[in-house]
Amino acid sequence: MIRFRPLSLHDPPWLILWRMRGSEKQPHVLRRLNALPRSPMVPDSVMAEIARHDWEGIECGCGRSAGHLVDAVRDAAEGHPAAFHALEGHAFFAQHLKPPAPAVCAVLMAVWSAGPPRRATREALLWTLLALLCTVDDGGTHEAGLHGQCAAFIRTGVDGFRQELAAVPGSGTAAYAEGILEILGLSAS
């Protein structure tokens, strides 16, 4: 009989995902996580979020499988501002979201939660989140469409947006954070 020690807050996220009881996806998540190239600049929580999604099973906005977006979101997690802009045409295009948008949004919010240190990275990340929110709402009265799913992920970072707004008033990051809060219908304070 195999006995597991209890999970702690210090365990890496991939272990927590692996040890979740009742999950049919445990082997798949671990396999995906092990298949991803590791980067010392990408937190484990972001890598776990990337591995949580079936990228190959999602049709990308460009018409191919969204598997090629894994490199783009990992590059974004490493702090490359151009990687955020490269998501346009794949996760969103003009005023419409594409099927990988919720998965991309979940990864971006994991990056935001990890606290990107560089202002250029924070600005590109906030620009991308604002671009995702500025799309047409495609949800019905009884279900959340792609827009609703993205908005739900983005709502998890409201406190961080307010902190960004207060920390650097008048900057590009503050303007994007204010726009996000306004679209979500939340106050800046």
Buried (B, 14 or more C-beta within 10 A) or exposed (E): EEEEEEEEEEBBBBBBBBBEEEEEBBEEBBEBBEEBEEEEEBBBBBBBBBBBBBBEEBEBBBEEBBBEBBEBBBBBBBBBBEBBBBBBEBBBBEEEBBBBBBBBBBBBBBBBBBEBEEBBBBBBBBBBBBBBBBBEEBEEEEEBBBBBBBBBBBEEBBEBBBEBBEEBEEBBBBBBBBBBBEBBEEEEE
